[in-house]
Amino acid sequence: MVSKTIIIEGAQVILPNRILRKGYVVWRDNVIIDVGEGVCPTTHSVFHDLTRIDAEGWYVAPGFVDVHVHGGQGGDAMDGTYDSLYAMCQLHALHGTTGMLPTTITVEEEPLCDVLADCARVIQSGKLPIRTYGIHVEGPFINPLRRGAHRPEPMRPLTLSELGKLRKASGDHVRWLTIAPEILADPSVIAAARQANILCSIGHSDATYEQAQASFTWGIAHGTHFGNAMRPFHHRDPGVLGAILANRHVTTEIIADGIHVHPGAIEVLLQAKGPENVLLITDAVRAAGMPDGDYELGGSRISLKKGVVSLPDGTLAGSSLTMDCAVRFMVETIGLPIPTAICMASLTPAKRLGLDGVIGSLAPGKEANILLLDESFAPTDVWVGGEAIVQNRTWIHSGNIG
């Protein structure tokens, strides 16, 4: 590989706690080597292969990390094919996501293992245009009473035996498990998952407040799509929502589209836990980035109409959200400072994955996953590992679908 150095200068560089109004970011090959404000000391005499980008008036931000995304642009993780995974990666990269956890949905044991094996092969090929940090298994270890868009028939408790099969089938690519702890027969399975570096999250759960709090002592450390498919809050029955709000060691995530969670509920969540403990996710399905119409999710028919994805009975079935729109919602509707909203889409999920030393912010030594954003936080250019995959809103990655 021929070494190259790139500098973006004159930009509004978004750091975790402030914005450099006349800032610059420099990276060589795939690593950021300098970030600062004012005149960049890097010159052609230092790097003869230097490319300068004048970005006055634009934002520069770290790439977004989506830990809960099923699909997009017609592709779905459950397809398990290169074409489908590439399609969803391409859509979300165009909207600023440079890393993700492809997310499964409820099926029987054998098909789930097959999908995990197929996804792992695609990930290991190294041909996807963005980073994949593992696989998120959202079903089937959830409660039929809070099934959402998941089919109830295959739902079952997670066992040590099945955990071993999932790990083997995926080549240890399972990184995240959504679980309803109240249906577990053996809570020690949570500890076993954690020992395997798998984060366990409470979701699609009808747990009481007491059951949820007990599960946090077992090792569950996160809440899946806060407010959705959870036992609701009541002042005499705080449920899963109350337990997440009350426990400062538990992080959670929101689908910030104005459909899944009311802005007032988001404000309550942020005041209770602080934005540093809340991740932005899309929960996007294959209908994301597609025209209105009928699609498929986990064997069920879903419909996309005016941005809302639902089952025939009106139950929400994932979303058509992209991460840049989630960031915009948090700034324009919730009123968060720009650095805070950007962190919720980048550094906070990186920390939850234990990767904040490598990705999630613009700092020397970190991987050059970088976005150039317009005034509405829509990406115009995207770099992954220092390589441009989007320029002037146009897809330029050398790979293609098919």
C-alpha positions in Angstrom: 0.0 0.0 0.0 1.3 3.4 -0.9 1.4 5.7 2.1 -0.6 8.9 2.0 -1.3 11.8 4.3 -4.6 13.8 4.3 -5.4 17.0 6.1 -8.8 18.6 6.5 -8.3 22.2 7.5 -10.4 25.3 8.2 -13.2 23.1 9.5 -15.4 23.0 12.7 -13.8 20.0 14.3 -16.1 18.2 16.7 -14.4 16.9 19.8 -16.1 15.2 22.8 -16.4 18.4 24.8 -16.1 21.3 22.4 -15.8 22.4 18.8 -12.6 23.7 17.3 -13.9 26.6 15.1 -10.9 26.8 12.8 -9.6 23.3 13.2 -7.7 20.6 11.3 -7.4 16.9 11.4 -4.5 15.0 9.9 -4.2 11.3 9.2 -1.6 9.1 7.6 -2.7 5.9 6.1 -5.3 4.7 8.6 -4.3 6.5 11.8 -5.0 10.1 12.9 -1.7 11.8 13.7 -2.7 15.4 14.6 -5.8 17.4 15.6 -5.7 21.1 16.5 -6.9 24.6 16.0 -5.5 27.4 13.8 -2.7 26.9 11.4 -1.7 23.3 10.9 2.1 22.8 11.4 2.1 20.0 8.9 3.6 21.1 5.6 4.6 19.6 2.2 8.2 19.5 3.5 7.1 17.0 6.1 4.9 14.8 4.0 5.5 14.9 0.2 2.3 12.8 -0.3 0.1 15.3 1.5 -3.5 16.0 0.2 -5.2 19.1 1.7 -8.9 19.5 1.9 -10.3 23.0 2.5 -13.4 22.4 4.6 -14.2 25.9 5.8 -17.8 26.1 7.1 -18.1 22.3 7.3 -18.1 20.0 10.4 -15.6 17.2 10.8 -16.7 14.4 13.1 -15.8 10.8 14.1 -17.6 8.0 12.3 -20.8 6.8 13.8 -21.1 3.4 15.4 -24.5 1.6 15.3 -24.7 -1.4 17.7 -28.3 -2.3 16.7 -29.1 -2.4 13.0 -30.9 -5.2 11.2 -30.7 -4.0 7.6 -31.2 -1.3 5.0 -31.4 -0.8 1.2 -33.2 -4.1 0.8 -30.6 -6.1 2.7 -31.0 -7.8 6.1 -28.5 -9.5 8.4 -30.7 -12.5 8.4 -30.1 -13.1 4.7 -26.5 -13.9 5.7 -25.2 -13.0 2.2 -22.4 -10.7 1.1 -24.9 -8.8 -1.2 -27.3 -8.1 1.7 -24.6 -7.1 4.2 -22.9 -4.9 1.6 -26.2 -3.2 0.8 -27.0 -2.4 4.4 -23.4 -1.2 5.0 -23.5 1.0 1.9 -26.7 2.7 2.9 -25.6 3.4 6.5 -22.1 4.5 5.4 -23.7 7.1 3.2 -25.3 8.4 6.3 -22.2 8.4 8.4 -22.0 5.0 10.0 -18.4 3.6 9.8 -18.9 0.7 12.1 -21.8 -1.5 13.1 -23.1 -4.7 14.7 -25.3 -6.5 12.2 -28.3 -7.6 14.2 -30.4 -10.8 14.0 -34.0 -11.5 14.9 -35.9 -14.4 16.4 -35.6 -17.8 14.7 -35.2 -21.4 15.7 -31.8 -22.7 16.9 -30.5 -24.3 13.6 -31.4 -21.4 11.3 -29.9 -18.9 13.8 -26.6 -20.8 13.9 -26.6 -21.0 10.1 -27.1 -17.2 9.8 -24.4 -16.5 12.3 -22.0 -18.8 10.4 -22.9 -17.0 7.1 -22.5 -13.5 8.6 -19.2 -14.5 10.2 -17.8 -15.7 6.8 -18.7 -12.4 5.2 -17.2 -10.4 8.0 -14.0 -12.4 7.9 -13.7 -11.9 4.2 -12.7 -8.3 4.9 -14.7 -7.1 1.8 -17.4 -5.1 3.6 -17.0 -1.3 3.1 -17.2 -0.4 6.8 -16.1 -2.0 10.1 -18.1 -4.7 11.7 -17.3 -5.2 15.4 -19.3 -8.4 15.8 -22.9 -9.6 15.7 -25.8 -8.5 17.9 -28.3 -11.4 18.6 -31.5 -9.7 19.5 -33.8 -12.7 19.5 -34.9 -15.4 20.4 -34.0 -15.2 24.1 -36.9 -12.8 24.8 -40.3 -12.8 26.3 -43.3 -13.4 24.0 -45.3 -10.9 26.1 -43.0 -8.1 24.9 -42.2 -9.6 21.5 -42.7 -6.5 19.4 -42.2 -7.5 15.7 -40.6 -10.8 16.6 -42.4 -14.1 16.0 -43.3 -15.7 19.4 -43.1 -19.4 18.4 -39.3 -19.7 18.4 -38.7 -17.7 21.6 -36.9 -19.6 24.4 -34.6 -19.1 27.3 -30.8 -18.9 26.6 -29.0 -22.0 27.9 -25.3 -22.7 28.4 -25.6 -25.3 25.7 -27.1 -23.0 23.1 -24.6 -20.2 24.0 -21.8 -22.6 23.2 -23.4 -23.4 19.8 -23.8 -19.7 18.9 -20.2 -19.0 19.8 -19.0 -22.0 17.7 -21.2 -21.2 14.7 -20.2 -17.6 14.6 -16.5 -18.2 15.3 -16.9 -16.1 18.4 -18.3 -13.1 16.4 -21.3 -12.8 18.7 -20.6 -9.6 20.6 -24.0 -8.6 22.0 -27.0 -10.5 23.3 -30.5 -9.1 24.0 -32.1 -11.2 26.7 -35.3 -11.2 28.8 -33.8 -12.3 32.2 -37.1 -13.2 33.8 -37.4 -16.3 31.5 -33.9 -17.6 32.3 -33.7 -20.9 34.1 -30.0 -20.5 34.9 -28.7 -17.0 35.5 -25.1 -18.3 35.3 -25.4 -18.1 31.5 -25.0 -14.3 31.8 -21.7 -14.7 33.5 -20.6 -17.2 30.9 -21.5 -14.8 28.1 -19.6 -12.0 29.8 -16.5 -14.2 30.2 -16.7 -14.7 26.4 -16.6 -10.9 26.0 -20.3 -10.8 25.0 -22.3 -7.8 26.3 -25.7 -8.8 27.7 -28.6 -6.4 27.4 -32.1 -6.5 28.8 -34.8 -6.2 26.1 -38.1 -7.4 24.9 -38.7 -8.1 28.6 -41.6 -8.1 31.0 -39.4 -8.2 34.1 -40.5 -6.5 37.2 -38.3 -3.8 38.7 -36.9 -6.4 41.2 -36.2 -8.9 38.5 -34.4 -6.4 36.3 -32.3 -5.1 39.2 -31.4 -8.8 40.0 -30.3 -9.3 36.4 -27.9 -6.4 36.7 -26.1 -8.2 39.5 -25.8 -11.2 37.2 -24.0 -9.2 34.6 -26.6 -7.5 32.3 -25.2 -4.0 31.7 -27.4 -2.4 29.1 -31.0 -1.8 28.0 -32.2 -2.5 24.5 -34.1 0.3 22.7 -35.3 2.1 25.8 -39.1 2.3 26.1 -39.9 -0.1 23.4 -40.9 -3.8 24.0 -40.4 -3.3 27.8 -42.6 -3.5 30.8 -43.6 0.1 31.2 -43.1 2.4 34.1 -45.8 2.8 36.8 -45.3 4.5 40.1 -46.2 1.3 42.0 -44.6 -1.0 39.4 -41.5 0.7 38.0 -40.7 -2.3 35.7 -37.7 -2.5 33.4 -37.8 1.2 32.6 -37.6 2.2 36.2 -34.8 -0.2 36.8 -32.7 1.2 33.9 -33.4 4.8 35.1 -32.4 4.0 38.7 -29.2 2.1 38.0 -26.3 4.3 37.2 -24.1 1.4 36.0 -26.5 0.4 33.2 -26.4 2.1 29.9 -29.2 2.1 27.3 -30.0 3.1 23.8 -32.7 5.1 22.0 -34.2 5.1 18.5 -34.2 8.9 18.1 -36.7 9.3 15.3 -39.6 11.0 17.1 -41.7 7.9 16.5 -40.3 5.3 19.0 -39.8 7.5 22.0 -41.5 10.8 22.8 -39.1 13.8 23.1 -40.2 14.3 26.7 -39.3 10.7 27.6 -35.9 11.2 26.0 -35.4 14.3 28.2 -36.3 12.4 31.3 -33.9 9.6 30.3 -31.0 12.0 29.7 -31.6 13.8 33.0 -31.7 10.5 34.9 -28.7 8.9 33.3 -26.8 11.6 31.6 -26.1 11.5 27.8 -22.8 9.8 28.4 -24.8 6.6 29.3 -27.2 6.7 26.3 -26.3 5.4 22.8 -28.0 6.4 19.6 -29.1 3.4 17.4 -31.2 3.0 14.3 -32.8 -0.4 14.7 -33.1 0.0 10.9 -34.6 -2.9 8.9 -34.3 -3.7 5.2 -37.0 -1.1 4.3 -34.6 1.7 5.4 -33.5 3.7 2.3 -36.2 2.1 0.2 -39.5 3.4 -1.2 -42.8 3.0 0.6 -44.1 -0.5 0.3 -44.1 -4.0 1.7 -41.0 -5.8 2.9 -40.1 -8.8 5.1 -38.7 -9.0 8.6 -38.0 -12.3 10.4 -40.6 -14.1 8.3 -43.3 -11.4 8.8 -44.7 -8.9 6.4 -43.9 -5.3 7.3 -44.8 -2.1 5.6 -42.9 1.2 5.2 -45.2 4.2 4.9 -44.0 7.8 5.4 -41.0 6.8 7.4 -42.8 4.4 9.7 -42.2 0.6 9.5 -44.9 -1.6 11.0 -46.6 -4.9 11.0 -50.1 -5.2 9.5 -51.6 -4.6 13.0 -49.7 -1.4 13.4 -47.0 -2.7 15.7 -43.7 -0.9 15.1 -41.2 -3.2 13.3 -37.8 -1.6 13.5 -37.2 1.7 11.7 -36.1 3.5 8.6 -33.8 5.7 10.6 -30.2 6.6 9.8 -27.6 7.8 12.3 -27.2 11.3 10.8 -31.0 11.8 11.2 -30.8 10.6 14.8 -28.0 13.1 15.5 -30.0 15.9 13.9 -33.1 15.0 16.0 -31.1 15.1 19.2 -29.7 18.6 18.3 -32.7 20.2 16.7 -35.6 18.6 18.7 -34.0 17.7 22.1 -31.7 20.7 22.1 -28.4 18.9 22.9 -25.1 20.6 22.2 -23.6 19.3 18.9 -20.6 17.5 20.6 -22.9 15.7 23.0 -25.2 14.4 20.2 -22.1 13.3 18.1 -20.7 11.5 21.1 -23.9 9.6 21.6 -23.5 8.2 18.0 -19.7 7.6 18.2 -17.7 7.7 21.4 -20.5 6.4 23.7 -21.1 3.2 21.7 -17.3 2.8 21.2 -17.0 2.8 25.0 -19.8 0.3 25.4 -17.9 -2.0 23.1 -14.6 -1.4 24.9 -13.1 0.2 21.7 -12.9 3.8 22.8 -9.1 3.6 22.8 -9.2 2.9 19.0 -12.3 4.6 17.6 -15.1 7.0 18.6 -13.4 10.4 18.6 -10.9 12.5 16.7 -7.6 12.0 18.5 -4.1 11.1 17.6 -3.5 7.4 17.5 -7.1 6.5 16.7 -8.3 4.9 13.5 -9.2 7.4 10.8 -12.9 6.9 10.6 -13.9 10.4 9.7 -16.9 12.3 8.5 -17.2 15.6 6.7 -20.7 16.9 7.5 -22.8 19.8 6.2 -24.8 22.2 8.4 -27.6 19.6 8.9 -25.1 16.9 9.9 -25.6 15.0 6.6 -22.3 13.5 5.5 -20.7 14.7 2.3 -17.5 12.6 2.6 -16.8 9.5 4.6 -13.4 7.9 5.3 -13.1 4.4 6.9 -9.6 3.4 8.0 -8.3 6.5 6.2 -9.8 5.4 2.9 -12.5 7.5 1.2 -15.7 5.5 0.5 -18.0 8.5 0.0 -17.0 11.7 -1.8 -19.4 14.6 -2.4 -22.3 12.4 -1.3 -21.3 9.8 -4.0 -20.4 6.2 -3.3 -16.9 5.5 -4.5 -16.0 2.3 -2.7 -14.3 0.0 -5.1 -16.5 -3.0 -4.1 -19.9 -3.5 -5.5 -23.1 -5.4 -4.8 -23.2 -8.8 -6.6 
